[in-house]
């Protein structure tokens, strides 16, 4: 880099600094200064009552979950047998 390029870089930095210093200042508030709107602090009775009659999942979703769970159990059983050596390597 030549001397003129260094001066150009420094002038850009000074320009950014002056723009930032002329911007309006803002008051930053601490988290404790802002009133909490955390929904988990309530007792939840109103929320629970709204969905009281609805099932957590429909039959299709439950059936899919059961299929996946059984497949996972089979895979775990297969891998456990391989790890314990009850299945020969040639059968993998």
RODO-2510 file (C-alpha; in nm, 4 decimals, decimal comma):
residues 92
     n   res          X          Y          Z
     1     x     0,0000     0,0000     0,0000
     2     x     0,1303     0,3462    -0,0812
     3     x     0,1247     0,6406     0,1565
     4     x    -0,1725     0,7985    -0,0227
     5     x    -0,3748     0,4760     0,0173
     6     x    -0,2944     0,4724     0,3921
     7     x    -0,4095     0,8325     0,4221
     8     x    -0,7303     0,7476     0,2337
     9     x    -0,7995     0,4566     0,4707
    10     x    -0,7431     0,6803     0,7722
    11     x    -0,9699     0,9486     0,6328
    12     x    -1,2470     0,6901     0,5887
    13     x    -1,2055     0,5822     0,9509
    14     x    -1,2223     0,9421     1,0669
    15     x    -1,5348     0,9966     0,8559
    16     x    -1,7062     0,6974     1,0189
    17     x    -1,6026     0,8170     1,3658
    18     x    -1,7415     1,1641     1,3022
    19     x    -2,0699     1,0212     1,1685
    20     x    -2,1076     0,8075     1,4790
    21     x    -2,0276     1,0927     1,7121
    22     x    -2,2893     1,3149     1,5478
    23     x    -2,5648     1,0523     1,5736
    24     x    -2,8218     1,1007     1,8515
    25     x    -2,7534     0,9218     2,1757
    26     x    -2,9890     0,6581     2,3024
    27     x    -3,0608     0,5541     2,6561
    28     x    -3,0039     0,1834     2,7029
    29     x    -3,2267     0,0120     2,9540
    30     x    -3,1282    -0,2863     3,1596
    31     x    -3,3411    -0,5979     3,1312
    32     x    -3,4622    -0,5461     3,4858
    33     x    -3,5954    -0,1985     3,3933
    34     x    -3,8387    -0,3428     3,1388
    35     x    -4,1580    -0,4981     3,2768
    36     x    -4,1621    -0,8729     3,2293
    37     x    -4,4094    -1,0220     2,9855
    38     x    -4,3029    -1,3813     3,0492
    39     x    -4,6013    -1,6049     2,9806
    40     x    -4,4576    -1,8994     3,1697
    41     x    -4,4992    -1,7260     3,5054
    42     x    -4,8788    -1,7475     3,4982
    43     x    -5,0677    -2,0376     3,6448
    44     x    -5,1725    -2,1519     3,2949
    45     x    -5,5276    -2,2451     3,3888
    46     x    -5,6754    -2,0299     3,1141
    47     x    -5,4382    -2,1754     2,8542
    48     x    -5,5019    -2,5338     2,9598
    49     x    -5,8777    -2,4833     2,9558
    50     x    -5,8655    -2,3521     2,5986
    51     x    -5,7257    -2,6818     2,4681
    52     x    -5,8778    -2,9181     2,7222
    53     x    -6,1035    -3,0992     2,4739
    54     x    -5,8465    -3,1367     2,1953
    55     x    -5,6233    -3,4466     2,1666
    56     x    -5,2489    -3,3899     2,1753
    57     x    -5,2054    -3,5669     1,8394
    58     x    -5,4301    -3,7156     1,5755
    59     x    -5,4421    -4,0894     1,5001
    60     x    -5,2214    -4,0604     1,1909
    61     x    -4,9497    -3,8783     1,3823
    62     x    -4,9668    -4,1291     1,6675
    63     x    -4,9422    -4,4236     1,4262
    64     x    -4,6392    -4,2661     1,2534
    65     x    -4,4748    -4,2131     1,5911
    66     x    -4,5313    -4,5784     1,6856
    67     x    -4,3838    -4,6985     1,3528
    68     x    -4,0752    -4,4828     1,4013
    69     x    -4,0364    -4,5952     1,7621
    70     x    -4,0537    -4,9635     1,6616
    71     x    -3,7997    -4,9068     1,3830
    72     x    -3,5671    -4,7342     1,6304
    73     x    -3,6028    -5,0252     1,8745
    74     x    -3,5205    -5,2758     1,5989
    75     x    -3,2150    -5,0745     1,4945
    76     x    -3,0976    -5,0493     1,8549
    77     x    -3,1411    -5,4269     1,9001
    78     x    -2,9459    -5,4951     1,5791
    79     x    -2,6630    -5,2616     1,6767
    80     x    -2,6498    -5,3977     2,0309
    81     x    -2,6154    -5,7537     1,8930
    82     x    -2,3324    -5,6379     1,6670
    83     x    -2,1582    -5,4659     1,9568
    84     x    -2,1898    -5,7660     2,1860
    85     x    -2,0641    -6,0001     1,9127
    86     x    -2,3732    -6,2204     1,9018
    87     x    -2,4001    -6,1568     1,5264
    88     x    -2,1116    -6,2546     1,3026
    89     x    -1,9481    -5,9786     1,1024
    90     x    -2,0218    -6,1696     0,7812
    91     x    -2,3964    -6,1298     0,8521
    92     x    -2,3846    -5,7521     0,8611
***
